[in-house]
Amino acid sequence: MIGDIFTVMRKEWKEIMALGGAYRGRFQLVVLLGVLGILLPLQMGVAWVNSPGVVGAWGWVPMMLVGAVIADSFAGERERHTLETLLASRLSDAAILFGKIGAAVSYGWLVTLVALVLGLITVNVAHREQGLLFFPWTLALSAVVLSFLGAGLASASGVLVSLRAQTVRQAQQTLNIAMMVLFFVPVFGVQALPSGLKARCAAWVVHAGSLRLLLSGIVILTAFDLVLIGAARARFRRARLIEN
């Protein structure tokens, strides 16, 4: 089945790079890398390699990247009338589903890692008088692991939406709403907590240490990823998709 998954992933990668036209897709990718890997690091300066706030940003970047392409996974096939052909192939349900999820995750994660490396080079060139600059190991590990899990979260939830959506636009609108809810609910939820509880939470964050916070984030995101992938696996049924 591994070979079939990679077959689907190669197909999906070609379609991702061809979204909006082959040249336009590549141009947008170059612009994105220029913004994330050159412009933003130049603006932030040395803080780009040592600010804990960067971890949160790199958790969201792959989610945005994946969200921009995952809506096309099944809704796009349905619009192009290629879904029936795909479902009629010898590929198993698991190979099709995990191939599409894997392609979106690898796209969002790899682009994020390239932007991280490019940004690191940019900061070192711009501030070479300060010697070699690099992320603290906990920050680097956080960016790599959390960006992967963030890409998985967006991919699994996007596939769930795309399985039911009739058009790519409908899937994108639903995903945009979900992303907004995912961002604003924790923000406003924390603000709505009683002051005493907020103080205890803040004290726990201060005393927990970066490694414990990282492990907590990994556990939480992994749990969400597994639940959403399980839900997508349960919902993926060839007969139902063909009927829709």
Steps between C-alpha positions, in 0.01 A plus 500: 500500500798731560574508129139590420508782756809648335333464160208711621738746665691554174172561318387747767834685498467557126149635547607723790777655292258547211230678703418827325728400212848346514695826469267692728524231766880505495506880501271511805726250677809712428323813628389317814853381572629851438259644757545229764869433445639844416266793566372400845843393635648830380225691681531300823878487506669294771166451676406267216733232639441541874142621549261234642219672309653366178391149599134600492546658159667191358217290636254704293701532178465133391133506595443793265705333226310174531165678528565665163537165318315233698154624399578373150569144621154353440285801412738582215482143371122523516499829305736363233296177475809292575384370836315203348812398307713519813252298704472240224877437509666207678620736773364422845297748705788539743753566222282772346422668832849484650658593167298820485563582866870418464543721194342801671697445822831458318432812291417723796777358719777508238420855390506604866838334557645660187374839621658436843838418348479792257412734785790372706737572211346845453544596866859377508588695186326817620658481849829328423684732740333310789649167399310182427135528600283194553177404675520367856456123471156503666384772261634312196340174615173678569492658154574170323264276697211742551504607135467133400213442742335827395516390137344168602220675685413720202529210256277260693234763568520620139446148364196462727353818354599422140340155517157660543541824306359516148741772385850616589365844586254353747778295662728805521230713662428232759870458573551876536220514757648202685845664506354822638316310771813301582696825539249727675334254740820435701589870498162622623457192717814584696391862533160388636654293779473631857801706602604249765499213253691706244763579763540129583530413131761771450695375803492143363631618162784691667604207719437223248804576291534495124553123472188416697296748299632347179410148612153614605445664161621185320266277701198725443559547126575129450173409670304741278677370189423138580135573577451693175683240289288229661185699422610544137576129473156414635324743265688395186268257321522449125132427451398813688744718307379367166138565598584859595 
